[in-house]
């Protein structure tokens, strides 16, 4: 479960509220629950906080109840559902280490390809901010990445820019094929017209791609430790009676 579905029809009847008053209080309570849920998330998540908060929503409000939570079905807001329910070898809703390739290399995966030997592979993008690049590789490498000729998507296609070479920093893990900065590009988008009518670009991030394939025989290749379920919905449910009392008394 990744939402709260509250029905307080009996309470509304007992208080003798009009339909308009009941709906107004229901709307207020839905907002209070959303704010409480968001507050809990802000206190416990860091790097994934915004992705989760952006997925939280009030999905339905009537005079007798409301639905607040993540979008229905884990195919929407996938990362938020992973954080809420956990992610492990059995997919969303399970926990524990797993080989990421079992999900990346299955039918229906976007940009799934075959190499010359017929083996499936997919190039997985990793996008980072300038601050994340500096944290990962140091200020010197971040500055070098900032000076790269930009890779820009245009109406005519992608204009390729420069890339960082391999070997600028040590490999982060012994089983990694290369270091984390190898092949990094600077992404930019055209956003306005500069002096003389020339297009100007703005850096939008930095990206590397890593090939996921069973051709990589390293024992720890593409092994994730999994995501532990945070179960924020359970924490909010514990506070729900107090929130209802606050709004309806």
N, C-alpha and C positions, 0 to 999 in steps of 0.2 A: 504494500500500500504506500502511495506517495502523495496522498491528499487527505484532507479532513472534510467529511461530509456531516454537517451538523443539522439536526432536525429537532426543533423545539416547539412543535405545533401545540403540545399540551400546555407549555408555559405561556404561549401567546393567548391561548383560550382562557387560562386561569387569570391572567392579568386583565382580560377584557379589552385588549388593544384593538383599535380600528385597523383596517388593512393598511392604511397609509402610515400610521404610527409603527405598526409591526414591521413594515418594509424598511422604514427609516432606521429603526434600531437594528434590523438584520444587516443592513448595509454598513452601519457603524461597527457592528461586531465583526463582520468579515474583514473590515479594514484594520481593526485592532488585532485580530488573529494574524493577519498578514504582517503587520508591524512587529508583533511578538516573535513570529517565526524568523523574520529577517534579522532581528536583534540577536537571536540565538546563533544564527549562521555567522553573523559578523564576528561574534566572539569566539568561534571555533575554527573557522576556515581562513586560509591566507591566500595562496596563489589561485585557488579555484573558487574563491568567494564570489567574484563577480559573475562567473558563468552560472553558478547556482542561483544567485539572487535574480539574475535576468530571466530565469525560467519560472520563478515563483509567480503565481497569478491567482486572482479571484475569478473562478470560472463560471460561477452561477450564484445568483442571490434572489431569494423569494421572501415573502413575508413569514414563511415558516422555516427557513433555513438557508444554508449556503454551502458552496464547495470551494475550498481554498487549497492550493498545492501546486504540484508540478503538472505539466501537460499529461493527459492520459496516454499511456503506452510508452514504453522505453525507446521506441524508434524516434520519438521527439525528445529534444533536450537530453541527449544520451549521457553526456558527462554528468549532468545534475542527477539523473537516475542512478548512475554508478556511485556517486557520492552518497546518495540517500540509502540505496539498497545494497551496496557492495558490488564488487566485480571480481570474479574468480574463474576457475576452470570451466564452470557450467554456465558462464555468462552473467548477466546482470541478476542480482539476487543471490549470488554465491560469493564465497570468499576464499582466499588462498592464492598461492603462486600458480601461474599458468603461462603457457607459450602463446604469446600474442598472435603468432602466425596462424593459429587455428581459426582465428576470426578474420585476419587480414586476407588470407589466401583461400577464401571460400567463394562459391558462385554468387554473383551479384555485387561483389566488391568493386567500387569505382576504380577505373584505370588498372584493372587486373590484366597482366600480360604473360606471355611465355617467352623464355629465352631460347637460344638455338638448340638446346637439348630438350625442349618441350616442357621445362619445369616452370611452374607458376611463380610469378613474383609481382611485387607492387613497390613502387617508390614512395615511401612515406615522408610527407613534409613535416618539418619541425620549425615553427615560426617563433621568433623571440624579439623582444624589445631591445633597445640599445643597452638599457640597464641590465637586462638578463645576460646579454653577451658579455658585458663587463664583469659581471659576477661569475660567469662560467669560464671566461678566457683571460680576464684581466683588462685593465684600461688601455694598454698598448694595442692589443688585438682589436678591442672595440673601436678605437680611433682609426685603425687601419681599415676595418670593415666600413666605417663611415665614409672613407675616401673612395670606396669602390665605385666604379661607374655603375649606375643603377640598372636594375632589371625592371622594365616597365611594360605593363599590359596595355595595349592600344586596340583600337577598333580593327586594325589590320593584323593584329597578332602580338605575340610577346617579343619585345626587343631585349635581347640578352645583354647583360652587363658583365662586370668583372666577378671573379670568384677568389676566395682565399685559398691558398694552397694547403696541402696536408703538411703536418709536421711543425706547425707554429707553436702548438702546445702538446703536452703529453696526452696519451690516450687516457680517458677517465677510468676505464675498466680493462683488465687484461684480455677479456673476450671481445672487446670492441675491435672492429676491422680497422678503424681509423680514429682520429681525434674528433672532438665535437665541433670544431670550427672548420674542418676541412670541407671545401666546396661551398662555403657560405656565400650568399649573394645579398646585396642590399636591394630591397623592394621599394619602389616609389610609384606614385600616381600623379598624373597631371591634374592640377587643381585650379589653375587660373592662368591669365595671360599676363606676361611681364612686360617690361619696357619694349616698345616697338612691336607689340603684338605677338611676341614669342611665347610659347608655352613654358610654364614653370612646373617643376616637380617637387614633391615633398616625400621624404622618407616615411614609409609606413611600417617598416619592420625589417627583420633579417631572417633568412630562411636557408636551411640545409635539407637535403633529401638523403634518406638511407634505404637501401634495398632490403626488403624482407623476402627471404626465399629459403626453402629447405636445403638449398645448396650450401648454406652456411652450417657447418657441422660442429661448430663450437658448442659445448654442452650448455653454456649459459646464454647463448645467443637468443635474443628476443624473449627472454624469460622475465615476466613482470612479477613483482611481489604481491600484486593484486591491490584492491582498494577495500579497506575496512568500511562496513556499513555504518554511517553516522546516525541513522534513524532519528533525524530531527523531528519527524512527524510525531513520534512517540513522546518526545520532550514537550511539544506543543500541546498534545492531547492531555498531558498531566496538568497543564495550566488552564485548560479550556473551561472547567467549571468556575474558576475564579474570574475569568474574563467575561463569561456569561453573566455572573452576578454583578460585575462592575457595570455592564451595559443595561441590564434589565431591572435593577433595583435603584 
